[in-house]
Amino acid sequence: MSERMEPVDRPGNEPAGAPRNDGAAAEGVDDLSAAEFARYSDRLLNEGHERDADAIHNLGLKYCYGNLGLTKDVPRAVELWTDAAELGSVEAHYDLGIAYYIGDGVEEDKPRAIQHWQEAAMKGHVESRRNIGVVEFNEGNYKLAMKHLMISAKMGYEDSLNSVKQMFMGGLATKAQYAEALRGYGDAVEEMKSHQREEAKRLGV
């Protein structure tokens, strides 16, 4: 019997108050009390940022983890992510996928979770692509699992490469498939490094 894989969990589970890019959030918000931040968040959504998907998604993260002195409120986070996803936030689709997959703040609904990951994956979200592959793997759909894991491995995602390796070691993938994933992963990583070198050169770092 093949060993199960686990989907990628939600990133950013940092301690309360840890710094994070909040999109349109104003500088100095970390110094606000919870009550002040609640009022601030209402203004954020009602006075000029109600169409800002990134700001709404990041506000949801604050409620999800109870940052900035807020009481943790995952259902509120899900509401915000739903709004952000409707406005096109790929990260919001990813976080909604996790929420529905494990029943965090909402009733567990795995088909709905997969729909959100599919939306994100189609827009290039690598963790969502891997999660779809993991779901297919755990359901015994190894051909489909390989398809999604191969795509995300070739995008430079190490967890996906390791999943392909796991399939190869378990006799569920060929040596050629593993070699293809290795080459694609290596090419993607090299391309990212090249871009970083060019950016550093441009900035004179």
C-alpha positions in Angstrom: 0.0 0.0 0.0 1.4 3.4 -0.9 2.1 6.0 1.8 -0.3 8.9 2.0 0.7 12.4 1.1 -0.3 15.5 3.0 -1.5 18.7 1.4 0.5 21.9 1.9 -0.9 23.8 4.9 -1.6 27.5 5.1 1.5 29.6 5.1 2.2 32.5 7.5 1.3 30.8 10.8 3.5 33.3 12.6 3.3 34.5 16.2 0.8 37.2 16.9 2.3 40.6 16.0 5.0 39.2 13.6 5.6 41.5 10.6 3.8 40.7 7.4 3.0 42.6 4.2 -0.5 43.8 4.6 -1.0 45.3 1.1 -3.0 48.5 1.6 -2.8 48.5 5.4 -1.4 51.7 6.7 2.0 51.9 8.3 1.9 51.8 12.1 -1.1 49.5 12.3 0.9 47.1 14.4 0.8 49.6 17.3 -3.0 49.8 17.3 -5.1 48.1 20.0 -7.5 45.4 18.9 -10.5 47.8 19.2 -8.7 50.5 17.2 -7.7 47.9 14.6 -11.3 46.7 14.3 -12.4 50.2 13.5 -9.5 50.6 11.1 -10.4 47.4 9.3 -14.0 48.7 8.8 -12.6 51.8 7.3 -10.2 49.7 5.1 -13.2 47.9 3.6 -15.6 50.8 3.4 -13.5 53.8 2.5 -11.5 53.1 -0.7 -10.2 49.5 -0.4 -13.5 47.5 -0.7 -12.2 46.4 -4.2 -8.6 45.7 -3.1 -8.4 41.9 -3.1 -4.9 41.7 -1.6 -5.8 44.0 1.3 -9.0 42.0 2.0 -7.1 38.7 1.9 -4.3 40.0 4.2 -6.9 41.3 6.6 -8.4 37.8 6.7 -5.0 36.4 7.6 -4.9 38.7 10.7 -8.3 37.4 11.8 -7.2 33.8 11.0 -4.1 33.9 13.3 -5.3 36.5 15.8 -2.5 38.9 15.0 -2.4 42.6 16.0 -4.2 41.8 19.3 -7.3 40.5 17.5 -9.2 37.6 18.8 -8.7 34.7 16.4 -11.8 34.5 14.2 -11.5 32.0 11.4 -15.1 32.3 10.2 -14.5 36.0 9.8 -11.3 35.3 7.9 -13.3 32.9 5.6 -15.8 35.7 4.9 -13.0 38.1 4.0 -11.2 35.5 1.8 -14.5 34.7 0.0 -14.8 38.4 -0.8 -11.1 38.5 -1.9 -11.5 35.4 -4.0 -14.5 36.9 -5.8 -12.2 39.9 -6.6 -9.6 37.6 -8.1 -7.2 36.9 -5.2 -5.3 33.7 -5.9 -4.0 33.4 -2.3 -7.6 33.7 -1.1 -8.6 30.8 -3.2 -5.7 28.8 -1.7 -6.6 29.7 1.9 -10.3 28.9 1.3 -9.2 25.5 -0.1 -7.4 24.7 3.1 -10.3 26.0 5.3 -12.8 23.8 3.4 -10.5 20.8 3.2 -9.9 20.5 6.9 -13.1 22.2 8.2 -11.3 25.2 9.7 -13.9 27.9 10.4 -16.4 26.3 8.0 -18.0 22.9 7.6 -15.7 20.5 5.9 -16.3 20.4 2.1 -13.5 18.7 0.2 -15.1 19.1 -3.3 -15.4 22.8 -2.6 -11.8 22.9 -1.4 -10.6 21.3 -4.6 -12.6 23.8 -6.6 -10.8 26.7 -4.9 -7.4 25.1 -5.5 -8.3 24.5 -9.1 -9.1 28.2 -9.5 -5.7 29.1 -8.0 -3.8 26.5 -9.9 -5.1 27.7 -13.2 -3.6 31.1 -12.3 -0.2 29.6 -11.5 -0.4 29.0 -7.8 2.1 26.2 -7.2 1.0 25.1 -3.7 -2.6 24.7 -5.0 -1.4 22.7 -7.9 0.5 20.3 -5.6 -2.4 20.0 -3.3 -4.6 18.8 -6.2 -1.9 16.3 -7.0 -1.9 15.1 -3.4 -5.6 14.6 -3.4 -5.5 12.6 -6.6 -2.7 10.5 -5.2 -4.5 9.7 -2.0 -7.6 8.7 -4.0 -5.4 6.3 -6.1 -5.5 8.4 -9.2 -1.8 8.2 -9.8 -1.8 9.3 -13.4 -3.6 12.5 -12.6 -1.5 12.9 -9.4 1.7 12.7 -11.5 0.3 15.3 -14.0 -0.2 17.9 -11.2 2.9 17.1 -9.3 5.1 17.2 -12.4 3.7 20.7 -13.3 4.4 22.1 -9.9 7.8 20.4 -9.7 8.7 22.1 -13.0 7.7 25.4 -11.4 10.5 25.0 -8.9 8.5 23.6 -6.0 10.6 21.3 -4.0 7.7 19.6 -2.1 6.3 18.5 -5.5 9.7 17.1 -6.6 9.9 15.1 -3.3 6.3 13.8 -4.0 7.4 12.6 -7.4 10.4 10.9 -5.8 8.0 9.3 -3.3 6.0 7.9 -6.1 9.1 6.7 -7.9 10.4 5.0 -4.8 7.0 3.3 -4.3 6.9 2.0 -7.8 4.2 4.4 -8.9 6.3 6.5 -11.2 9.0 5.6 -13.8 12.6 6.5 -13.6 12.1 8.7 -16.7 9.3 10.6 -15.0 11.5 11.2 -11.9 14.3 12.3 -14.2 12.0 14.7 -16.0 10.8 16.2 -12.7 14.4 16.6 -11.6 15.4 18.4 -14.8 12.4 20.6 -14.8 12.9 21.5 -11.1 16.5 22.3 -11.7 15.8 24.5 -14.7 13.2 26.5 -12.7 15.5 27.0 -9.8 18.3 28.1 -12.0 16.0 30.6 -13.8 14.9 32.0 -10.5 18.5 32.4 -9.4 19.3 34.1 -12.7 16.5 36.5 -12.2 17.6 37.2 -8.6 21.2 37.9 -9.8 19.9 40.3 -12.5 17.8 42.1 -10.0 20.7 42.4 -7.6 22.9 43.7 -10.4 20.2 46.2 -11.4 20.0 47.5 -7.8 23.8 47.5 -7.3 23.7 45.1 -4.4 
